[in-house]
Amino acid sequence: MKPVSSPDQQDDQPGSSIPGEPEFLVVGKLGKPHGIHGEIVMDVFTDFPERLKPGIFVWVGSKYQQVRIAKKRPHSRGMLLSLEGYGTREEVAELRNQLVYVRTKDRPQLEEGEYYHHQLLGMQVIDEDGNLLGTISRIHETGANDVYLVQGESGKELLIPAIESVILDIDLEHHQLHVRLLPGLLPED
């Protein structure tokens, strides 16, 4: 089971929409204008930057202003975007420090057993005996496997490795993660 940290843009086979999911997901943040022809630097937060291509729509800022990407090219910190309707440095400067979003329903479809991080955050974690251990509050990407930080009601934190011997079931419909606690995973009281 492989979580994917950032979803992305439109696809012929869009990902499924789960009740309670956000409508928009962040894929980047606009920085400073670049040059005089309306390009702007974007820090990329998505694992699928290749899907942000000319012709697709993104939504910018807290008001989700719909804008079409006109051009894109690589940049040392991410990518340079040209957006339709923004032809000068001054025009595109209005978008500086704004987040860039895509619609959740337009994210790429994942393989069976793969999940986006936003689907797991806030999920209840339940052990084999039916005990509620807490909720997933953060996900650490370690390279080998992700580690879920579970916040208990008492405030205690528990680290759960996202490995097959620990994760028994991920139930998106009920927003629950069922786990088998291996020796050493529970903190000593």
C-alpha positions in Angstrom: 0.0 0.0 0.0 1.7 3.1 -1.3 0.3 6.5 -0.3 0.9 9.3 -2.8 1.6 12.7 -1.3 0.1 15.1 -3.8 -2.6 14.6 -6.3 -2.8 16.3 -9.6 -4.6 17.3 -12.7 -7.2 16.1 -15.2 -7.1 12.6 -16.7 -9.2 10.5 -19.0 -9.9 8.3 -16.1 -10.3 10.6 -13.1 -9.9 9.3 -9.6 -12.9 8.5 -7.6 -14.4 11.1 -5.3 -15.0 9.9 -1.7 -17.6 11.7 0.4 -16.0 14.2 2.7 -12.9 14.8 0.5 -12.0 18.3 -0.3 -13.0 19.7 -3.6 -9.6 21.2 -4.4 -6.0 20.0 -3.7 -2.9 22.1 -3.7 -0.3 21.3 -6.4 2.0 24.3 -6.0 2.6 27.8 -4.9 3.2 30.8 -7.2 6.3 32.8 -6.4 7.8 35.9 -8.1 7.3 36.9 -11.8 10.1 35.9 -14.1 11.0 38.1 -17.0 8.8 40.6 -18.8 6.4 38.4 -20.7 4.1 37.2 -17.9 5.9 34.1 -16.7 5.8 33.2 -13.0 7.8 30.8 -10.9 5.8 28.0 -9.3 7.1 25.8 -6.4 5.7 22.3 -7.2 4.1 20.3 -4.5 2.6 17.5 -6.6 4.1 14.1 -7.4 2.7 14.4 -10.9 4.2 17.7 -12.3 4.1 16.3 -15.8 0.3 16.5 -15.7 0.4 20.3 -15.3 0.7 21.0 -19.0 -0.5 23.7 -21.5 -4.2 23.7 -22.0 -5.4 22.4 -18.6 -7.1 24.4 -16.0 -5.8 25.2 -12.5 -7.5 27.2 -9.8 -5.5 30.0 -8.1 -5.8 31.5 -4.7 -8.4 31.3 -1.9 -11.2 32.3 -4.3 -10.2 29.5 -6.7 -9.9 31.6 -9.8 -9.9 29.3 -12.8 -7.0 29.9 -15.1 -5.7 27.9 -18.1 -2.0 27.1 -18.4 -0.6 28.6 -21.6 3.0 27.4 -21.4 5.3 25.7 -18.9 9.0 25.0 -18.7 11.4 23.7 -16.1 13.0 26.1 -13.6 15.6 25.5 -10.9 13.1 25.7 -8.1 10.2 24.1 -9.9 8.6 25.4 -13.1 7.8 28.6 -14.9 4.2 29.0 -15.9 2.6 31.3 -18.4 -1.2 31.7 -17.7 -3.8 32.7 -20.2 -4.9 36.3 -19.6 -1.6 37.3 -17.9 0.8 38.6 -20.5 2.9 41.0 -18.5 5.1 40.9 -15.4 2.7 43.4 -13.7 -0.4 41.3 -14.4 1.1 38.0 -13.3 2.6 39.7 -10.2 -1.0 39.9 -8.8 -0.9 36.1 -8.3 2.3 36.1 -6.3 2.2 33.9 -3.1 -1.0 32.3 -4.2 -1.6 28.5 -3.9 -2.4 26.6 -7.1 -5.1 23.9 -7.0 -6.6 21.1 -9.1 -10.0 19.5 -8.5 -9.9 16.4 -6.4 -12.1 14.6 -9.0 -9.5 15.3 -11.7 -6.6 13.7 -9.9 -5.0 10.6 -11.5 -6.4 7.3 -10.7 -4.1 5.2 -8.5 -3.4 1.5 -8.6 -5.4 -0.6 -6.2 -4.0 -0.4 -2.7 -2.5 3.1 -3.3 -3.9 6.1 -1.5 -3.4 9.8 -1.4 -2.2 11.4 1.8 -5.2 13.6 2.1 -7.4 10.4 2.2 -5.5 9.0 5.2 -5.1 12.2 7.3 -7.7 12.3 10.1 -8.5 8.6 9.6 -9.2 6.7 12.8 -6.7 4.0 13.7 -8.1 0.8 15.2 -6.1 -2.2 16.5 -7.0 -5.9 16.0 -9.0 -5.9 19.3 -11.2 -3.0 18.1 -9.4 -0.4 20.3 -9.3 3.2 19.0 -5.6 4.2 19.0 -6.2 7.7 17.7 -6.3 9.5 14.4 -3.6 10.0 11.7 -2.3 13.6 12.2 0.8 13.5 10.0 2.5 11.3 7.5 6.3 11.1 7.3 7.9 10.0 4.1 11.0 8.0 5.0 11.9 6.6 1.6 11.5 2.9 2.5 7.9 3.3 3.7 5.7 6.1 5.1 5.2 6.4 8.8 1.8 7.5 10.2 1.9 9.8 13.3 -1.2 8.8 15.3 -2.5 11.3 17.8 -4.3 9.6 20.7 -7.1 11.2 22.6 -4.8 11.4 25.7 -2.3 13.4 23.6 0.1 10.5 23.3 1.6 10.0 19.9 2.2 6.6 18.2 4.2 5.9 15.1 2.8 3.3 12.7 4.9 2.1 9.8 3.0 1.7 6.6 4.0 -1.8 5.9 2.0 -4.9 5.1 2.7 -6.7 8.4 1.2 -3.7 10.3 -1.6 -2.3 8.0 -4.5 -4.8 7.9 -7.1 -2.8 6.1 -7.8 0.8 4.9 -11.5 1.5 4.9 -12.0 4.8 3.0 -15.8 4.6 3.3 -15.7 4.5 7.1 -12.4 6.5 7.3 -10.7 3.8 9.4 -7.3 2.2 9.3 -7.0 -1.2 10.9 -3.6 -2.2 12.2 -1.7 -5.1 13.9 0.6 -3.7 16.5 4.0 -5.4 16.4 6.0 -5.6 19.6 7.7 -2.3 20.3 5.2 -0.1 18.5 3.2 0.9 21.6 5.1 3.3 23.9 5.8 2.1 27.4 3.4 3.8 30.0 
